[in-house]
Amino acid sequence: QVQPVETGGGLVQAGGSLRLSCAASGRTFSGSTMGWFRQAAGKEREFVAVISPSSQSIMHTDSVEGRFTISRDNTKNTLYLEMNDLKPEDTAVYFCAASQRYTYDISSFHSWGQGTQVTVSS
């Protein structure tokens, strides 16, 4: 079972950048699809990006396409989310999670981390 811990969040001005990391313990990280999700205050958790075990398949939601990049390093059991040109609407708690399927369907993901807060000021 993958047990992830997210780090790298913080307060940044609009147009700035952050890099989130998700360190995952457990021997199944390299065989798991990994995803980033976010939840803004008062809203439902939503899909941000997903990456297949080998990094061969990657998908980002439309609102972050061209600004965010998901990646992973299986030798370090770590998932990343590079976030550039941040906007106030990107403000949310960001979570990583694992799935046995390559999908953006949140119901297929398990082993959620505690999340890391990203706040973008205008």
N, C-alpha and C positions, 0 to 999 in steps of 0.2 A: 504494500500500500504506500502510495506517495504521500508524504507529509510536507506540504510547502510552507515556506515563510517568506512573505513579501517585504521588501525594503526599498528605499530610494525615493519615497514620496516627500513632499514638502510644499512650501509656498513659493510661487514663482510668478513673475509678471507676464502678462499676455505677450506672446511672441517668443517667450523663453523656452528652455528645454529641460527635460528630466530623463533619467534612465532608471527604470524600475527593474529590480531583480527579484527572482523567485527561486530561492534555494530549496531543493526538495530532497529530503532523505528517503531512503527506501530503494530497493534494488530494481523497481519497475519503472523508474523515471525514463530511461532510454527507450522503453517499449511503449510509452504512453503518449497519446496526443495531449498537448498542453494548450491551455487557453487563458486569455486575459479577459476579464469582465470588469464592469464598473457599476457602482450604484451611487447616484446622486441623492441628496437628502430628499425624502418624500417620494422617491421614484423607485421603480422596479430595477432589479439588477439587469444589465444588458450586456450583450456580447460586444467585445472589442476586436479580438484577433485570436487566431488559432494556428497551430503549427503541428505538422505530423511528426512522428517519432524520428524520421530521418531528415527532417527539414525540407523534404522534397515538395510538400504541399503547404501553402501558406494562404491565409485569407484574412483580410481586414474589413471591418465594417465601413460603409461608405463615408461616414462622417469623419473618419480618421485616415482614410486612404491618402497616401502621399505625405502624411505628416508623422504617422506612427509606424514603427517597424518592429515586428516580433521576431525573435531569434532564440536559439538555444545552444548550449554547449553540453553535450551529453557526457563529456569527460569530467565536467564539474557539477553535473546534476543541477544545472541552473538554467532558468528561463529568463529572458530579458524582454523589456518593452522600451524601445527608444522613442521618446516623444519630443517632437519639434514643433515650432510654431504653435505653442499651446494657446488655447482660447478659454475664456471664462466658463464656457459651457462644457469644458473638459473636467471641471471641478467635480470630484467624486472620490469615493473609496474604491481603490483598484484591488481586485482579487485575482489570484491565479488558481487553476484547478486542473485536474487530470481527467481524461476520458479514455476508454478503450476503443472508441470510434473516432474517426476524423469527421467532426461535425461542429456546427455552431449552435446546436440545440443545447441550451443550458441544462435541460433535464438529464442529459447524458453525462454531465460532469460530476465528479465526486472529489473527495479529499481537498476540500476548500481550505485556503489559508485564512488568516485573520484580517488581511487587507492592509493597505497602506494609503494614507490620505494624500490626495493631490489637490491643492488649492491654487487656482489661477486668478490673479487679481487683474482688473482692467486698468 
